[in-house]
């Protein structure tokens, strides 16, 4: 009996590793497609009117608005779940009812702080209106990644990898853009 339990545990770990790899590969494909298509082929990404600092920062703040909306949605999701369940009393011992929603909200808030800060820093380095597309594409990828994170987490904590990987890949990409412009240009 114990050996059967160990085997099923090993199988679960192998399945997770396979799932992780697949989700991460999908995230790489999605992020690459969004940035490549959005930057080079799709003309729907609005550009700032000029490249002075005030205009670039204003553009960045406007691009962050959908990111704020997704954060507000997750805040409302926690409140709604509390209101409709026994978790309405946070001291009543029913916090497990809203734990998933709280985890999604906390992670999204953490990601938002890092992402918005990086967007502002990047805006100070990007010197053409064309390069500022990166800011809008980053915000779009953030929102899609957070939605996929929430959906995946709702299915199983193992399936949150896709959304999380989209966030991490985008952060690394924006950090690379900042470093490139700060050091090499």
N, C-alpha and C positions, 0 to 999 in steps of 0.2 A: 504494500500500500504506500509506504513512504517513498519507494523508488518511483512509483507512478506519479506521485506528487512532485518529485524533483524533475521528472521528465516533462510534466506539463509546465512547470516553472521555466525550464530551459526553452521549451517551445515558445512560451510567451515572450521571453527575452529575445529569441531569434526573430520572432514575428515583429517585435517592436523595432529591432535593428533594421530589418528589411523595410518596414514602414517608414522609419526615420529617413533612410536613404532615399526612398521614393519621394517622400514629401519634400526633402531638401532639394532633390533634383528638379521637382516641379517648381519649387520656389525660385531656383536659379533661372529656369526657363521663363517663368512669369516676369520676374524682375528684369531680366535681359530684354525680353520682348517689349515690355512697357517702356523702358528707357530708350531702346533703339528706335522703336516705332514712333514714340512720342517726340523724340528729339529730331529724327531725320525725315520722317515720312508724314506724320499726321499734323496738319496745319491748324488744329483746333486749340492748341495751347496758346493762350494769350501771352503777349510779351509786354514788358513795361514800356512806357512811353519814352523814357530816357534812362541814362545810366548814372545819374547823380545818386548819391547815397540815400537821400530821403525817398526818392522814387523807388529805389531797389528795396529799401526796408518796408515801405508801404506795400509794395507788390508781395513781399514775403509774408507779411501779416495777413494780407487778403488770401493768399494761398493756404495759410494755416487755418482759415475759417472752417473748412470741412473736417479738419482734424479736431477742432474744438467741438463741432457738432457730434462727432462719433463719441467723444469723451462725455458730452452731455447725455447722449443716448444711453451709455453704460451707467451713468449716475442714475438716470431715470429707471433703468432696468433694475438696479439694486433697490431703489425706493419702491417700485411697483411690486417686486417680489416680497418685500417686507410687508407692505400694506395688505397684500392679499393672502398672507400666511400667518402662522403663529410666530414668525420672526419679527413681527411688528414691535415686540418688546425685546430690545437687544440684550436685556439682562435676564430674559426668561429661559435661557438654556436651549434656544432653537437656532443658534447661529449657523449650524450646519446647513440649514435650508437655503441660506443666501451665500454660502461659502464660494460656490463656483462664480456667481455674479461679482462678488467682492474681489476674487482673484483676478478676473478679467478686468475689472475697473482699476485695481491697483497696478496691474501690469501695463495697462493702457496709459495710465497717468505717468508711470515711470518712463515709458517709451516716448510719450508726448514731450516731457521735459527735455530729454536728450535730443529728440528730433527737432523741436522748435529752436533750441539753442544752436544746433548745428546749422539749421536753415538760416538763422540770422548771421552767423559767422560766415557761412558760404556767400551770402548776399554781399558782404563787404569785399569779398575777393573777386567775384565774378564781374568781369569788366565789359561785357557786351550784353545787349538785350537778348541776343540769341542764346547765350550761355545761361541766362536766367531761367530758361525753360526747365533746367534741372530742378529748380525749386518747386515748380508746379508739379512736375512728375514725381518728385519725392513725396509731396503731400498726397497725391493720388495713390501712390504705392502704400503709403502709411495707412490710409483709410481701407484699401482693399485688404492689406495684411491684417489689420485689426478685426475686420469682419470675418475673415477666414480663421483667425485665431479663436474668436468667440464661437463660431460654428464648430470648429474642430474640438475645442475644449468641452463644448456641450455634448458632443458625441462620446469623447473619451479624452482624458488628459494626454494620451499618446498621440492624438490627432491634432494637437495644437501646434505641432512642429511647423507645418506649412506656413501659417500666419507669422509665427515667431521668426522663422528663417527669412521671410520676406522683409521683416523689420530689420533684422541683423544685417542682411545683405545690403539693404539701402543705407543703413548707418555707415557701414564700411565704405560703401561707394562715395557717400558724401564726405566722409573723413578723407578719403583719397583725393577727392577734388580739392578740398581745402588745403591739404598738404602740398599737392601739386602746385596750386596757385601761390601758396605762401612761400614755398622753398624754391621752386624752379622758375618762377616768373618774376 
